[in-house]
Amino acid sequence: MHTALEQIQQQIHSACHDAGRDPQHVRLLAVSKKQPLSKIQTLAATGHQLFGESYVQELVDKQDQWPDQGQWHFVGALQTNKVKYLVGRVTLIHSVDRLSLGQEIAKQWQKQDLTAHILLQINLAGESQKTGIDPQQAQELIGQLAPLPGLQIRGLMTLPPYAANPEDVRPYFRQLRELATRIEEAAIPGVSMQELSMGMSHDFPVAIAEGATLVRIGTALFGSRPT
Ligand SMILES: *Cc1c(COP(=O)(O)O)cnc(C)c1O
């Protein structure tokens, strides 16, 4: 038993119920950055398999200490020169925000005869300190990335500004969903908008109400991160 996990699953279910959504369409990504491997293993012992990391070296270290376990996503800002270390280690990269990064991912995955699944990270509030592409430029970037062999665009991700009241974040979640709908309507080959990665510990029920398919939860599952 894992009390925090059970509570979050309960909240996911009730948010889905309120929104008339099937809970099977919302996956919980346990964001384990800066958390010790022991906490990840405790969660995995309940059957939870999906983990998210933000730092390449930390992900590599954890996987090397705990081989062939779990399924992993990468959610952090990604330097192009570190992409090669992620090949074969992650099933989804949430944080693609520029052409050069997408090209490098395509190249590294293709070398191994693999196809990378990626999300585009959208910076909806125009916050200069955060990664993510301006929503106005998303269509153009998708047009450039879509033809690359070795790459499949599966949806969008956002990391909106923090607000004490999660309702204040709702407009961002809605904007992400609406942007995904517009991209879907453009029917670009190789592009699907199946995933909306949005919602974290303090605002995931609102994100689910607005259509999230992946909620990225760290603190509420593992406790606060050691600094
Ligand atoms: C750390 C992190 C999270 C988890 O945040 P919590 O507030 O701890 O739930 C989610 N998404 C990204 C991209 C992160 O870096």
Residues whose N, C-alpha, C, O or C-beta is under 5 A from the ligand:
A	BS01	LIG	V31 S54 V75 M200 S201 R216 I217 G218 T219 A220
